[in-house]
Amino acid sequence: MNVAVAYPRMRRIETRKEEPAAVVRPRRRAVSLSAKGMMAAVLVSVVLFAALVGLVYVKYMISETQLEINSLNTQIHELNNEKSRLEEKLDRETNIQDIMTRASALGMAQPTSEQILTITLPGDGVQESMALQGD
């Protein structure tokens, strides 16, 4: 025996939750600038642009000055090297032994005692000696 039993269906009762009322925000309107506002905006833009141009010019001048400083430093370095070379040459040229050797090669000799004249200056008591050239 087949008996069909009918069970009542259980329905879910859904309750709708009421949503809170949406906050109405006012729409933004396009802001229209008055003539004064427009002039102020243009003036601010011009001032900012001039400041930017001024900064670029200052940077340019700094770069130019730095290049000039570098050039002068290079020149100073070269002149210091030349000074050192000239000092070495002067030391070689003023070496007394080299001078005496060259003088002997040219036929010069040390003065003899007859060629040396001593002069006493009055007041100081200082004596000066000088060699006379032989005629």
N, CA, C and O atoms as CSV, one atom per row, in Angstrom:
chain,resi,resn,atom,element,x,y,z
A,1,MET,N,N,0.798,-1.122,0.000
A,1,MET,CA,C,0.000,0.000,0.000
A,1,MET,C,C,0.866,1.217,0.000
A,1,MET,O,O,1.745,1.446,0.831
A,2,ASN,N,N,0.562,1.917,-0.930
A,2,ASN,CA,C,1.244,3.183,-1.075
A,2,ASN,C,C,0.333,4.295,-0.603
A,2,ASN,O,O,-0.777,4.507,-1.091
A,3,VAL,N,N,0.861,4.970,0.352
A,3,VAL,CA,C,0.066,6.071,0.871
A,3,VAL,C,C,0.856,7.340,0.623
A,3,VAL,O,O,2.027,7.450,0.986
A,4,ALA,N,N,0.237,8.225,0.041
A,4,ALA,CA,C,0.911,9.510,-0.202
A,4,ALA,C,C,0.506,10.460,0.896
A,4,ALA,O,O,-0.671,10.722,1.142
A,5,VAL,N,N,1.495,10.944,1.517
A,5,VAL,CA,C,1.222,11.860,2.615
A,5,VAL,C,C,1.676,13.228,2.145
A,5,VAL,O,O,2.788,13.403,1.649
A,6,ALA,N,N,0.849,14.119,2.301
A,6,ALA,CA,C,1.177,15.472,1.883
A,6,ALA,C,C,1.535,16.279,3.114
A,6,ALA,O,O,0.752,16.424,4.052
A,7,TYR,N,N,2.689,16.772,3.072
A,7,TYR,CA,C,3.115,17.631,4.173
A,7,TYR,C,C,2.970,19.073,3.746
A,7,TYR,O,O,3.250,19.430,2.602
A,8,PRO,N,N,2.549,19.858,4.634
A,8,PRO,CA,C,2.433,21.259,4.232
A,8,PRO,C,C,3.825,21.845,4.021
A,8,PRO,O,O,4.740,21.560,4.794
A,9,ARG,N,N,3.985,22.631,3.020
A,9,ARG,CA,C,5.283,23.250,2.723
A,9,ARG,C,C,5.530,24.372,3.692
A,9,ARG,O,O,4.648,25.159,4.034
A,10,MET,N,N,6.735,24.406,4.106
A,10,MET,CA,C,7.111,25.481,4.991
A,10,MET,C,C,7.665,26.590,4.123
A,10,MET,O,O,8.618,26.401,3.367
A,11,ARG,N,N,7.087,27.674,4.240
A,11,ARG,CA,C,7.582,28.809,3.485
A,11,ARG,C,C,8.382,29.694,4.396
A,11,ARG,O,O,8.060,29.944,5.558
A,12,ARG,N,N,9.375,30.119,3.825
A,12,ARG,CA,C,10.154,31.090,4.580
A,12,ARG,C,C,9.512,32.426,4.383
A,12,ARG,O,O,9.136,32.830,3.283
A,13,ILE,N,N,9.409,33.065,5.456
A,13,ILE,CA,C,8.839,34.386,5.361
A,13,ILE,C,C,9.999,35.362,5.418
A,13,ILE,O,O,10.711,35.479,6.416
A,14,GLU,N,N,10.145,36.012,4.371
A,14,GLU,CA,C,11.235,36.979,4.301
A,14,GLU,C,C,10.672,38.334,4.616
A,14,GLU,O,O,9.660,38.775,4.071
A,15,THR,N,N,11.361,38.962,5.505
A,15,THR,CA,C,10.947,40.314,5.828
A,15,THR,C,C,11.951,41.264,5.202
A,15,THR,O,O,13.168,41.097,5.292
A,16,ARG,N,N,11.411,42.201,4.607
A,16,ARG,CA,C,12.286,43.194,3.996
A,16,ARG,C,C,12.688,44.208,5.041
A,16,ARG,O,O,11.880,44.765,5.783
A,17,LYS,N,N,13.983,44.407,5.048
A,17,LYS,CA,C,14.473,45.437,5.946
A,17,LYS,C,C,14.386,46.748,5.211
A,17,LYS,O,O,14.741,46.854,4.037
A,18,GLU,N,N,13.932,47.695,5.887
A,18,GLU,CA,C,13.819,48.988,5.239
A,18,GLU,C,C,15.173,49.661,5.231
A,18,GLU,O,O,15.861,49.769,6.246
A,19,GLU,N,N,15.507,50.091,4.085
A,19,GLU,CA,C,16.793,50.782,3.940
A,19,GLU,C,C,16.633,52.196,4.452
A,19,GLU,O,O,15.592,52.831,4.279
A,20,PRO,N,N,17.708,52.683,5.098
A,20,PRO,CA,C,17.599,54.071,5.562
A,20,PRO,C,C,17.473,54.991,4.366
A,20,PRO,O,O,17.951,54.701,3.270
A,21,ALA,N,N,16.845,56.057,4.602
A,21,ALA,CA,C,16.621,57.006,3.511
A,21,ALA,C,C,17.964,57.507,3.012
A,21,ALA,O,O,18.827,57.886,3.805
A,22,ALA,N,N,18.134,57.510,1.743
A,22,ALA,CA,C,19.386,57.966,1.141
A,22,ALA,C,C,19.575,59.443,1.431
A,22,ALA,O,O,18.644,60.248,1.391
A,23,VAL,N,N,20.841,59.758,1.727
A,23,VAL,CA,C,21.157,61.150,1.988
A,23,VAL,C,C,21.235,61.849,0.645
A,23,VAL,O,O,21.961,61.429,-0.256
A,24,VAL,N,N,20.517,62.860,0.538
A,24,VAL,CA,C,20.493,63.589,-0.721
A,24,VAL,C,C,21.586,64.652,-0.658
A,24,VAL,O,O,21.567,65.561,0.172
A,25,ARG,N,N,22.518,64.497,-1.554
A,25,ARG,CA,C,23.599,65.471,-1.604
A,25,ARG,C,C,23.294,66.461,-2.719
A,25,ARG,O,O,22.838,66.098,-3.803
A,26,PRO,N,N,23.557,67.698,-2.417
A,26,PRO,CA,C,23.286,68.667,-3.485
A,26,PRO,C,C,24.306,68.496,-4.605
A,26,PRO,O,O,25.474,68.192,-4.363
A,27,ARG,N,N,23.862,68.690,-5.776
A,27,ARG,CA,C,24.753,68.565,-6.926
A,27,ARG,C,C,25.683,69.765,-6.982
A,27,ARG,O,O,25.312,70.901,-6.688
A,28,ARG,N,N,26.893,69.457,-7.370
A,28,ARG,CA,C,27.846,70.560,-7.490
A,28,ARG,C,C,27.597,71.285,-8.793
A,28,ARG,O,O,27.338,70.696,-9.842
A,29,ARG,N,N,27.686,72.541,-8.671
A,29,ARG,CA,C,27.509,73.348,-9.870
A,29,ARG,C,C,28.869,73.831,-10.329
A,29,ARG,O,O,29.779,73.998,-9.518
A,30,ALA,N,N,29.007,74.047,-11.571
A,30,ALA,CA,C,30.252,74.575,-12.110
A,30,ALA,C,C,30.461,75.967,-11.529
A,30,ALA,O,O,29.565,76.811,-11.520
A,31,VAL,N,N,31.684,76.168,-11.044
A,31,VAL,CA,C,31.983,77.453,-10.434
A,31,VAL,C,C,32.350,78.430,-11.535
A,31,VAL,O,O,33.260,78.180,-12.325
A,32,SER,N,N,31.672,79.486,-11.579
A,32,SER,CA,C,32.018,80.490,-12.566
A,32,SER,C,C,32.793,81.579,-11.845
A,32,SER,O,O,32.365,82.098,-10.814
A,33,LEU,N,N,33.945,81.909,-12.414
A,33,LEU,CA,C,34.799,82.918,-11.805
A,33,LEU,C,C,34.375,84.297,-12.259
A,33,LEU,O,O,34.050,84.530,-13.423
A,34,SER,N,N,34.389,85.167,-11.331
A,34,SER,CA,C,34.093,86.549,-11.687
A,34,SER,C,C,35.338,87.132,-12.355
A,34,SER,O,O,36.375,86.474,-12.429
A,35,ALA,N,N,35.233,88.323,-12.820
A,35,ALA,CA,C,36.367,88.968,-13.490
A,35,ALA,C,C,37.524,89.129,-12.522
A,35,ALA,O,O,38.676,88.944,-12.913
A,36,LYS,N,N,37.249,89.470,-11.260
A,36,LYS,CA,C,38.313,89.612,-10.269
A,36,LYS,C,C,38.982,88.273,-9.993
A,36,LYS,O,O,40.205,88.186,-9.888
A,37,GLY,N,N,38.180,87.253,-9.878
A,37,GLY,CA,C,38.719,85.920,-9.635
A,37,GLY,C,C,39.577,85.448,-10.787
A,37,GLY,O,O,40.630,84.844,-10.583
A,38,MET,N,N,39.126,85.725,-12.003
A,38,MET,CA,C,39.885,85.338,-13.191
A,38,MET,C,C,41.205,86.086,-13.237
A,38,MET,O,O,42.237,85.491,-13.547
A,39,MET,N,N,41.197,87.379,-12.937
A,39,MET,CA,C,42.432,88.177,-12.935
A,39,MET,C,C,43.387,87.664,-11.865
A,39,MET,O,O,44.596,87.604,-12.090
A,40,ALA,N,N,42.856,87.296,-10.707
A,40,ALA,CA,C,43.698,86.776,-9.627
A,40,ALA,C,C,44.346,85.464,-10.052
A,40,ALA,O,O,45.525,85.238,-9.779
A,41,ALA,N,N,43.591,84.608,-10.710
A,41,ALA,CA,C,44.131,83.331,-11.175
A,41,ALA,C,C,45.226,83.550,-12.213
A,41,ALA,O,O,46.266,82.893,-12.174
A,42,VAL,N,N,44.990,84.472,-13.136
A,42,VAL,CA,C,45.989,84.772,-14.166
A,42,VAL,C,C,47.230,85.372,-13.521
A,42,VAL,O,O,48.353,85.024,-13.888
A,43,LEU,N,N,47.035,86.263,-12.570
A,43,LEU,CA,C,48.166,86.897,-11.887
A,43,LEU,C,C,49.001,85.868,-11.133
A,43,LEU,O,O,50.230,85.905,-11.186
A,44,VAL,N,N,48.346,84.961,-10.440
A,44,VAL,CA,C,49.070,83.901,-9.725
A,44,VAL,C,C,49.840,83.042,-10.715
A,44,VAL,O,O,50.991,82.685,-10.461
A,45,SER,N,N,49.225,82.707,-11.831
A,45,SER,CA,C,49.902,81.904,-12.855
A,45,SER,C,C,51.127,82.631,-13.402
A,45,SER,O,O,52.182,82.022,-13.578
A,46,VAL,N,N,50.993,83.917,-13.669
A,46,VAL,CA,C,52.117,84.702,-14.197
A,46,VAL,C,C,53.242,84.773,-13.172
A,46,VAL,O,O,54.413,84.637,-13.526
A,47,VAL,N,N,52.898,84.984,-11.912
A,47,VAL,CA,C,53.923,85.058,-10.858
A,47,VAL,C,C,54.638,83.718,-10.724
A,47,VAL,O,O,55.864,83.684,-10.611
A,48,LEU,N,N,53.904,82.629,-10.736
A,48,LEU,CA,C,54.532,81.308,-10.648
A,48,LEU,C,C,55.433,81.035,-11.847
A,48,LEU,O,O,56.524,80.486,-11.699
A,49,PHE,N,N,54.970,81.422,-13.036
A,49,PHE,CA,C,55.782,81.227,-14.237
A,49,PHE,C,C,57.051,82.071,-14.163
A,49,PHE,O,O,58.130,81.597,-14.519
A,50,ALA,N,N,56.931,83.320,-13.703
A,50,ALA,CA,C,58.106,84.182,-13.576
A,50,ALA,C,C,59.079,83.614,-12.551
A,50,ALA,O,O,60.292,83.668,-12.754
A,51,ALA,N,N,58.565,83.073,-11.458
A,51,ALA,CA,C,59.436,82.461,-10.446
A,51,ALA,C,C,60.165,81.256,-11.033
A,51,ALA,O,O,61.350,81.057,-10.765
A,52,LEU,N,N,59.473,80.463,-11.822
A,52,LEU,CA,C,60.085,79.303,-12.464
A,52,LEU,C,C,61.180,79.732,-13.431
A,52,LEU,O,O,62.265,79.151,-13.445
A,53,VAL,N,N,60.896,80.742,-14.233
A,53,VAL,CA,C,61.899,81.249,-15.171
A,53,VAL,C,C,63.094,81.809,-14.400
A,53,VAL,O,O,64.240,81.606,-14.799
A,54,GLY,N,N,62.832,82.506,-13.305
A,54,GLY,CA,C,63.913,83.031,-12.473
A,54,GLY,C,C,64.780,81.923,-11.912
A,54,GLY,O,O,66.005,82.043,-11.903
A,55,LEU,N,N,64.168,80.845,-11.443
A,55,LEU,CA,C,64.932,79.719,-10.919
A,55,LEU,C,C,65.788,79.059,-11.993
A,55,LEU,O,O,66.930,78.677,-11.736
A,56,VAL,N,N,65.239,78.928,-13.185
A,56,VAL,CA,C,66.005,78.347,-14.293
A,56,VAL,C,C,67.192,79.249,-14.629
A,56,VAL,O,O,68.288,78.755,-14.891
A,57,TYR,N,N,66.984,80.562,-14.624
A,57,TYR,CA,C,68.072,81.499,-14.922
A,57,TYR,C,C,69.157,81.430,-13.855
A,57,TYR,O,O,70.347,81.438,-14.172
A,58,VAL,N,N,68.749,81.363,-12.593
A,58,VAL,CA,C,69.737,81.265,-11.505
A,58,VAL,C,C,70.537,79.971,-11.643
A,58,VAL,O,O,71.752,79.974,-11.447
A,59,LYS,N,N,69.877,78.880,-11.973
A,59,LYS,CA,C,70.575,77.597,-12.182
A,59,LYS,C,C,71.562,77.714,-13.337
A,59,LYS,O,O,72.672,77.188,-13.262
A,60,TYR,N,N,71.166,78.394,-14.394
A,60,TYR,CA,C,72.049,78.609,-15.540
A,60,TYR,C,C,73.282,79.423,-15.122
A,60,TYR,O,O,74.407,79.093,-15.497
A,61,MET,N,N,73.058,80.479,-14.350
A,61,MET,CA,C,74.181,81.323,-13.916
A,61,MET,C,C,75.119,80.542,-12.988
A,61,MET,O,O,76.338,80.705,-13.054
A,62,ILE,N,N,74.559,79.710,-12.141
A,62,ILE,CA,C,75.389,78.887,-11.261
A,62,ILE,C,C,76.240,77.929,-12.090
A,62,ILE,O,O,77.421,77.738,-11.802
A,63,SER,N,N,75.650,77.335,-13.108
A,63,SER,CA,C,76.398,76.414,-13.979
A,63,SER,C,C,77.512,77.152,-14.709
A,63,SER,O,O,78.636,76.656,-14.790
A,64,GLU,N,N,77.209,78.335,-15.241
A,64,GLU,CA,C,78.226,79.133,-15.932
A,64,GLU,C,C,79.370,79.488,-14.989
A,64,GLU,O,O,80.540,79.383,-15.359
A,65,THR,N,N,79.038,79.904,-13.786
A,65,THR,CA,C,80.060,80.275,-12.808
A,65,THR,C,C,80.887,79.059,-12.427
A,65,THR,O,O,82.102,79.170,-12.261
A,66,GLN,N,N,80.260,77.909,-12.284
A,66,GLN,CA,C,80.989,76.684,-11.945
A,66,GLN,C,C,81.953,76.312,-13.065
A,66,GLN,O,O,83.077,75.887,-12.799
A,67,LEU,N,N,81.523,76.468,-14.314
A,67,LEU,CA,C,82.425,76.191,-15.433
A,67,LEU,C,C,83.628,77.137,-15.420
A,67,LEU,O,O,84.758,76.722,-15.679
A,68,GLU,N,N,83.376,78.403,-15.119
A,68,GLU,CA,C,84.465,79.380,-15.047
A,68,GLU,C,C,85.416,79.037,-13.904
A,68,GLU,O,O,86.633,79.149,-14.058
A,69,ILE,N,N,84.879,78.623,-12.766
A,69,ILE,CA,C,85.711,78.228,-11.626
A,69,ILE,C,C,86.567,77.021,-11.995
A,69,ILE,O,O,87.755,76.981,-11.678
A,70,ASN,N,N,85.967,76.042,-12.663
A,70,ASN,CA,C,86.727,74.860,-13.078
A,70,ASN,C,C,87.846,75.237,-14.041
A,70,ASN,O,O,88.955,74.711,-13.948
A,71,SER,N,N,87.557,76.145,-14.961
A,71,SER,CA,C,88.569,76.600,-15.912
A,71,SER,C,C,89.704,77.312,-15.184
A,71,SER,O,O,90.877,77.090,-15.485
A,72,LEU,N,N,89.357,78.160,-14.233
A,72,LEU,CA,C,90.390,78.872,-13.469
A,72,LEU,C,C,91.204,77.916,-12.602
A,72,LEU,O,O,92.411,78.102,-12.448
A,73,ASN,N,N,90.561,76.897,-12.036
A,73,ASN,CA,C,91.294,75.904,-11.247
A,73,ASN,C,C,92.284,75.139,-12.117
A,73,ASN,O,O,93.402,74.852,-11.689
A,74,THR,N,N,91.873,74.812,-13.332
A,74,THR,CA,C,92.777,74.138,-14.261
A,74,THR,C,C,93.951,75.047,-14.594
A,74,THR,O,O,95.096,74.597,-14.627
A,75,GLN,N,N,93.674,76.317,-14.840
A,75,GLN,CA,C,94.731,77.278,-15.148
A,75,GLN,C,C,95.680,77.432,-13.958
A,75,GLN,O,O,96.894,77.502,-14.149
A,76,ILE,N,N,95.152,77.486,-12.745
A,76,ILE,CA,C,95.984,77.585,-11.547
A,76,ILE,C,C,96.892,76.362,-11.443
A,76,ILE,O,O,98.079,76.487,-11.143
A,77,HIS,N,N,96.332,75.188,-11.691
A,77,HIS,CA,C,97.114,73.955,-11.627
A,77,HIS,C,C,98.260,73.991,-12.647
A,77,HIS,O,O,99.397,73.645,-12.325
A,78,GLU,N,N,97.952,74.409,-13.868
A,78,GLU,CA,C,98.987,74.490,-14.904
A,78,GLU,C,C,100.067,75.506,-14.535
A,78,GLU,O,O,101.255,75.252,-14.735
A,79,LEU,N,N,99.657,76.653,-13.997
A,79,LEU,CA,C,100.629,77.672,-13.599
A,79,LEU,C,C,101.490,77.205,-12.422
A,79,LEU,O,O,102.675,77.528,-12.354
A,80,ASN,N,N,100.906,76.458,-11.510
A,80,ASN,CA,C,101.696,75.907,-10.408
A,80,ASN,C,C,102.731,74.906,-10.924
A,80,ASN,O,O,103.863,74.868,-10.441
A,81,ASN,N,N,102.336,74.101,-11.903
A,81,ASN,CA,C,103.293,73.158,-12.510
A,81,ASN,C,C,104.429,73.916,-13.198
A,81,ASN,O,O,105.597,73.550,-13.067
A,82,GLU,N,N,104.077,74.974,-13.932
A,82,GLU,CA,C,105.107,75.768,-14.614
A,82,GLU,C,C,106.018,76.441,-13.594
A,82,GLU,O,O,107.230,76.508,-13.799
A,83,LYS,N,N,105.452,76.939,-12.500
A,83,LYS,CA,C,106.252,77.558,-11.444
A,83,LYS,C,C,107.255,76.555,-10.878
A,83,LYS,O,O,108.423,76.884,-10.672
A,84,SER,N,N,106.791,75.331,-10.627
A,84,SER,CA,C,107.690,74.291,-10.105
A,84,SER,C,C,108.814,73.993,-11.083
A,84,SER,O,O,109.968,73.845,-10.679
A,85,ARG,N,N,108.485,73.903,-12.378
A,85,ARG,CA,C,109.526,73.651,-13.389
A,85,ARG,C,C,110.535,74.794,-13.421
A,85,ARG,O,O,111.740,74.558,-13.506
A,86,LEU,N,N,110.046,76.033,-13.352
A,86,LEU,CA,C,110.945,77.186,-13.390
A,86,LEU,C,C,111.807,77.264,-12.130
A,86,LEU,O,O,112.975,77.646,-12.208
A,87,GLU,N,N,111.252,76.911,-10.975
A,87,GLU,CA,C,112.045,76.899,-9.747
A,87,GLU,C,C,113.156,75.862,-9.831
A,87,GLU,O,O,114.285,76.116,-9.411
A,88,GLU,N,N,112.830,74.685,-10.380
A,88,GLU,CA,C,113.857,73.654,-10.556
A,88,GLU,C,C,114.945,74.138,-11.504
A,88,GLU,O,O,116.133,73.932,-11.252
A,89,LYS,N,N,114.537,74.783,-12.598
A,89,LYS,CA,C,115.509,75.298,-13.566
A,89,LYS,C,C,116.377,76.370,-12.908
A,89,LYS,O,O,117.590,76.397,-13.116
A,90,LEU,N,N,115.764,77.254,-12.113
A,90,LEU,CA,C,116.511,78.301,-11.408
A,90,LEU,C,C,117.503,77.690,-10.432
A,90,LEU,O,O,118.637,78.157,-10.322
A,91,ASP,N,N,117.085,76.654,-9.726
A,91,ASP,CA,C,118.004,75.965,-8.810
A,91,ASP,C,C,119.191,75.371,-9.558
A,91,ASP,O,O,120.329,75.434,-9.092
A,92,ARG,N,N,118.910,74.789,-10.731
A,92,ARG,CA,C,120.013,74.228,-11.530
A,92,ARG,C,C,120.950,75.320,-12.034
A,92,ARG,O,O,122.170,75.158,-12.039
A,93,GLU,N,N,120.350,76.446,-12.462
A,93,GLU,CA,C,121.151,77.525,-13.034
A,93,GLU,C,C,121.952,78.285,-11.973
A,93,GLU,O,O,123.016,78.822,-12.281
A,94,THR,N,N,121.467,78.341,-10.746
A,94,THR,CA,C,122.167,79.106,-9.706
A,94,THR,C,C,123.069,78.228,-8.844
A,94,THR,O,O,123.593,78.695,-7.832
A,95,ASN,N,N,123.256,76.992,-9.216
A,95,ASN,CA,C,124.171,76.121,-8.496
A,95,ASN,C,C,125.586,76.685,-8.653
A,95,ASN,O,O,126.098,76.791,-9.768
A,96,ILE,N,N,126.205,77.040,-7.544
A,96,ILE,CA,C,127.500,77.717,-7.580
A,96,ILE,C,C,128.565,76.869,-8.269
A,96,ILE,O,O,129.419,77.413,-8.969
A,97,GLN,N,N,128.535,75.584,-8.090
A,97,GLN,CA,C,129.542,74.710,-8.720
A,97,GLN,C,C,129.403,74.760,-10.248
A,97,GLN,O,O,130.403,74.812,-10.964
A,98,ASP,N,N,128.166,74.745,-10.739
A,98,ASP,CA,C,127.948,74.822,-12.186
A,98,ASP,C,C,128.414,76.168,-12.721
A,98,ASP,O,O,128.985,76.245,-13.809
A,99,ILE,N,N,128.171,77.225,-11.961
A,99,ILE,CA,C,128.602,78.565,-12.410
A,99,ILE,C,C,130.113,78.626,-12.478
A,99,ILE,O,O,130.674,79.154,-13.439
A,100,MET,N,N,130.785,78.084,-11.456
A,100,MET,CA,C,132.259,78.097,-11.451
A,100,MET,C,C,132.825,77.248,-12.585
A,100,MET,O,O,133.827,77.609,-13.202
A,101,THR,N,N,132.178,76.124,-12.852
A,101,THR,CA,C,132.632,75.262,-13.944
A,101,THR,C,C,132.487,75.978,-15.282
A,101,THR,O,O,133.394,75.922,-16.113
A,102,ARG,N,N,131.376,76.638,-15.495
A,102,ARG,CA,C,131.178,77.388,-16.747
A,102,ARG,C,C,132.160,78.550,-16.862
A,102,ARG,O,O,132.689,78.824,-17.939
A,103,ALA,N,N,132.398,79.234,-15.731
A,103,ALA,CA,C,133.335,80.364,-15.758
A,103,ALA,C,C,134.736,79.878,-16.112
A,103,ALA,O,O,135.439,80.531,-16.884
A,104,SER,N,N,135.146,78.754,-15.564
A,104,SER,CA,C,136.469,78.190,-15.894
A,104,SER,C,C,136.529,77.813,-17.353
A,104,SER,O,O,137.554,78.016,-18.003
A,105,ALA,N,N,135.434,77.260,-17.888
A,105,ALA,CA,C,135.403,76.877,-19.300
A,105,ALA,C,C,135.514,78.102,-20.199
A,105,ALA,O,O,136.016,78.002,-21.318
A,106,LEU,N,N,135.057,79.248,-19.726
A,106,LEU,CA,C,135.135,80.484,-20.510
A,106,LEU,C,C,136.465,81.225,-20.294
A,106,LEU,O,O,136.673,82.303,-20.851
A,107,GLY,N,N,137.362,80.644,-19.486
A,107,GLY,CA,C,138.674,81.263,-19.279
A,107,GLY,C,C,138.731,82.192,-18.091
A,107,GLY,O,O,139.708,82.927,-17.949
A,108,MET,N,N,137.771,82.193,-17.266
A,108,MET,CA,C,137.775,83.045,-16.087
A,108,MET,C,C,138.508,82.326,-14.952
A,108,MET,O,O,138.555,81.097,-14.907
A,109,ALA,N,N,139.078,83.117,-14.036
A,109,ALA,CA,C,139.792,82.547,-12.898
A,109,ALA,C,C,139.452,83.349,-11.651
A,109,ALA,O,O,138.905,84.448,-11.740
A,110,GLN,N,N,139.778,82.793,-10.491
A,110,GLN,CA,C,139.562,83.490,-9.237
A,110,GLN,C,C,140.495,84.708,-9.195
A,110,GLN,O,O,141.611,84.629,-9.708
A,111,PRO,N,N,140.068,85.841,-8.597
A,111,PRO,CA,C,140.945,87.014,-8.534
A,111,PRO,C,C,142.144,86.738,-7.613
A,111,PRO,O,O,142.039,86.020,-6.618
A,112,THR,N,N,143.275,87.331,-7.980
A,112,THR,CA,C,144.478,87.203,-7.144
A,112,THR,C,C,144.425,88.262,-6.059
A,112,THR,O,O,143.571,89.146,-6.106
A,113,SER,N,N,145.320,88.191,-5.081
A,113,SER,CA,C,145.310,89.145,-3.977
A,113,SER,C,C,145.605,90.557,-4.456
A,113,SER,O,O,145.143,91.510,-3.829
A,114,GLU,N,N,146.363,90.737,-5.552
A,114,GLU,CA,C,146.620,92.073,-6.079
A,114,GLU,C,C,145.383,92.675,-6.737
A,114,GLU,O,O,145.270,93.896,-6.850
A,115,GLN,N,N,144.477,91.843,-7.161
A,115,GLN,CA,C,143.274,92.321,-7.824
A,115,GLN,C,C,142.162,92.676,-6.826
A,115,GLN,O,O,141.147,93.251,-7.220
A,116,ILE,N,N,142.338,92.345,-5.556
A,116,ILE,CA,C,141.306,92.610,-4.559
A,116,ILE,C,C,141.630,93.925,-3.872
A,116,ILE,O,O,142.741,94.086,-3.367
A,117,LEU,N,N,140.708,94.860,-3.835
A,117,LEU,CA,C,140.859,96.165,-3.226
A,117,LEU,C,C,139.905,96.246,-2.050
A,117,LEU,O,O,138.714,95.979,-2.210
A,118,THR,N,N,140.399,96.611,-0.865
A,118,THR,CA,C,139.582,96.726,0.331
A,118,THR,C,C,139.357,98.197,0.605
A,118,THR,O,O,140.307,98.980,0.627
A,119,ILE,N,N,138.095,98.583,0.816
A,119,ILE,CA,C,137.716,99.975,1.070
A,119,ILE,C,C,137.041,100.027,2.430
A,119,ILE,O,O,136.140,99.235,2.706
A,120,THR,N,N,137.473,100.964,3.294
A,120,THR,CA,C,136.845,101.165,4.591
A,120,THR,C,C,135.987,102.415,4.497
A,120,THR,O,O,136.472,103.488,4.138
A,121,LEU,N,N,134.727,102.270,4.819
A,121,LEU,CA,C,133.795,103.390,4.743
A,121,LEU,C,C,133.802,104.118,6.082
A,121,LEU,O,O,133.786,103.467,7.127
A,122,PRO,N,N,133.824,105.461,6.079
A,122,PRO,CA,C,133.860,106.190,7.341
A,122,PRO,C,C,132.543,106.044,8.109
A,122,PRO,O,O,131.470,105.968,7.511
A,123,GLY,N,N,132.641,106.007,9.438
A,123,GLY,CA,C,131.464,105.978,10.293
A,123,GLY,C,C,130.998,104.585,10.639
A,123,GLY,O,O,130.720,104.304,11.805
A,124,ASP,N,N,130.906,103.723,9.681
A,124,ASP,CA,C,130.368,102.388,9.945
A,124,ASP,C,C,131.449,101.432,10.422
A,124,ASP,O,O,131.163,100.507,11.182
A,125,GLY,N,N,132.646,101.634,10.002
A,125,GLY,CA,C,133.703,100.697,10.306
A,125,GLY,C,C,133.550,99.407,9.538
A,125,GLY,O,O,134.163,98.396,9.880
A,126,VAL,N,N,132.715,99.440,8.479
A,126,VAL,CA,C,132.476,98.249,7.674
A,126,VAL,C,C,133.445,98.261,6.511
A,126,VAL,O,O,133.670,99.294,5.880
A,127,GLN,N,N,134.003,97.122,6.241
A,127,GLN,CA,C,134.944,97.020,5.130
A,127,GLN,C,C,134.259,96.310,3.976
A,127,GLN,O,O,133.499,95.360,4.165
A,128,GLU,N,N,134.545,96.789,2.787
A,128,GLU,CA,C,134.035,96.157,1.587
A,128,GLU,C,C,135.206,95.758,0.739
A,128,GLU,O,O,136.196,96.482,0.637
A,129,SER,N,N,135.088,94.610,0.134
A,129,SER,CA,C,136.152,94.162,-0.748
A,129,SER,C,C,135.567,93.997,-2.122
A,129,SER,O,O,134.417,93.587,-2.283
A,130,MET,N,N,136.380,94.324,-3.123
A,130,MET,CA,C,135.945,94.097,-4.494
A,130,MET,C,C,137.171,93.741,-5.325
A,130,MET,O,O,138.287,94.172,-5.033
A,131,ALA,N,N,136.950,92.983,-6.314
A,131,ALA,CA,C,138.025,92.592,-7.202
A,131,ALA,C,C,138.100,93.554,-8.352
A,131,ALA,O,O,137.077,93.916,-8.932
A,132,LEU,N,N,139.309,93.977,-8.693
A,132,LEU,CA,C,139.505,94.854,-9.827
A,132,LEU,C,C,139.757,94.022,-11.054
A,132,LEU,O,O,140.380,92.962,-10.989
A,133,GLN,N,N,139.278,94.499,-12.153
A,133,GLN,CA,C,139.540,93.788,-13.383
A,133,GLN,C,C,140.924,94.150,-13.862
A,133,GLN,O,O,141.340,95.308,-13.832
A,134,GLY,N,N,141.611,93.147,-14.295
A,134,GLY,CA,C,142.939,93.414,-14.844
A,134,GLY,C,C,142.851,93.988,-16.231
A,134,GLY,O,O,142.103,93.495,-17.076
A,135,ASP,N,N,143.637,95.057,-16.471
A,135,ASP,CA,C,143.603,95.677,-17.807
A,135,ASP,C,C,144.681,95.145,-18.676
A,135,ASP,O,O,144.802,95.553,-19.831
